[in-house]
Amino acid sequence: MTDVCEMFNVTRESVRIWRNIVLSKGPGGLVSHSFRGRQPQLTPSLKKQLTKIMAKPPHRIGYKKPRWSGKLLVLYLQNEHNITISIRTAQLWMKMIRDQ
């Protein structure tokens, strides 16, 4: 199972779902089955906007904190873009933006 997961870069849960589809619908069931996930909230345009915003200290746009944090980014996204994400997701977005 571990080798299959590594080979296809999927989780054990995905392999379990594939197995159940093959058992119930046959191998052709995998081809006809749609595996779409959620649309990402971090769109390229939002990423570009956040890159510009995070290049400046938060106090320049009206926040009292001296530097950006996950908690502050959550607050900013909720207020300005009506997007609700967790603090951990905000931290990951900040890392992606910094590392680009």
C-alpha positions as CSV (number, residue, x, y, z in Angstrom):
1,M,0.0,0.0,0.0
2,T,2.8,2.4,0.9
3,D,4.5,1.8,-2.4
4,V,1.3,2.5,-4.4
5,C,0.7,5.7,-2.4
6,E,4.2,6.9,-3.1
7,M,4.1,5.9,-6.8
8,F,0.9,7.8,-7.5
9,N,1.5,10.5,-4.8
10,V,-1.9,9.9,-3.2
11,T,-3.1,9.0,0.3
12,R,-4.2,5.6,1.6
13,E,-7.8,7.0,1.6
14,S,-7.6,7.6,-2.2
15,V,-6.4,4.1,-2.9
16,R,-9.2,2.8,-0.7
17,I,-11.8,4.8,-2.7
18,W,-10.3,3.5,-6.0
19,R,-10.5,0.0,-4.7
20,N,-14.2,0.4,-3.8
21,I,-15.0,1.9,-7.2
22,V,-13.2,-1.0,-9.0
23,L,-15.1,-3.6,-6.9
24,S,-18.5,-2.0,-7.5
25,K,-18.2,-0.7,-11.1
26,G,-15.2,-2.5,-12.5
27,P,-12.0,-1.0,-13.8
28,G,-14.0,1.3,-16.2
29,G,-15.6,2.9,-13.2
30,L,-12.3,4.7,-12.4
31,V,-12.3,6.3,-15.9
32,S,-15.9,7.5,-15.7
33,H,-15.7,8.7,-12.1
34,S,-15.0,12.4,-11.5
35,F,-12.4,13.2,-8.9
36,R,-12.7,17.0,-8.7
37,G,-11.8,18.6,-5.4
38,R,-12.6,22.1,-4.1
39,Q,-11.6,25.1,-6.0
40,P,-8.6,26.8,-4.3
41,Q,-9.3,30.0,-2.5
42,L,-5.8,31.3,-3.1
43,T,-6.3,32.3,-6.7
44,P,-3.4,33.7,-8.7
45,S,-4.9,37.2,-8.6
46,L,-5.4,37.0,-4.8
47,K,-1.8,35.7,-4.4
48,K,-0.5,38.7,-6.4
49,Q,-2.5,41.1,-4.2
50,L,-1.3,39.5,-1.0
51,T,2.3,39.6,-2.2
52,K,1.9,43.4,-2.6
53,I,0.0,43.9,0.7
54,M,2.5,41.7,2.7
55,A,5.5,43.6,1.3
56,K,4.4,46.5,3.5
57,P,4.0,46.6,7.3
58,P,0.4,46.0,8.4
59,H,0.3,49.4,10.1
60,R,0.4,51.1,6.6
61,I,-3.1,49.8,5.8
62,G,-4.6,50.5,9.2
63,Y,-3.7,47.5,11.4
64,K,-1.9,48.0,14.7
65,K,0.4,45.0,14.5
66,P,4.1,45.6,13.6
67,R,4.4,42.6,11.3
68,W,2.2,40.1,9.4
69,S,1.1,36.9,11.2
70,G,-1.3,34.1,10.4
71,K,-3.9,35.6,12.7
72,L,-3.6,39.0,11.2
73,L,-3.8,37.6,7.6
74,V,-7.0,35.7,8.6
75,L,-8.5,39.0,9.9
76,Y,-7.4,40.9,6.7
77,L,-8.9,38.3,4.4
78,Q,-12.2,38.2,6.3
79,N,-12.5,42.0,6.3
80,E,-11.2,42.8,2.8
81,H,-12.1,39.8,0.7
82,N,-14.8,38.0,2.7
83,I,-12.7,34.8,2.8
84,T,-12.6,32.6,5.9
85,I,-9.6,30.4,6.4
86,S,-7.9,28.9,9.4
87,I,-4.8,30.4,11.0
88,R,-2.7,27.4,9.8
89,T,-3.9,27.9,6.2
90,A,-3.0,31.6,6.5
91,Q,0.5,30.6,7.7
92,L,1.0,28.2,4.8
93,W,-0.2,31.0,2.3
94,M,2.3,33.4,3.9
95,K,5.1,30.8,3.5
96,M,4.2,30.2,-0.2
97,I,4.2,33.9,-0.8
98,R,7.5,34.5,0.9
99,D,9.2,31.5,-0.9
100,Q,8.1,32.5,-4.4
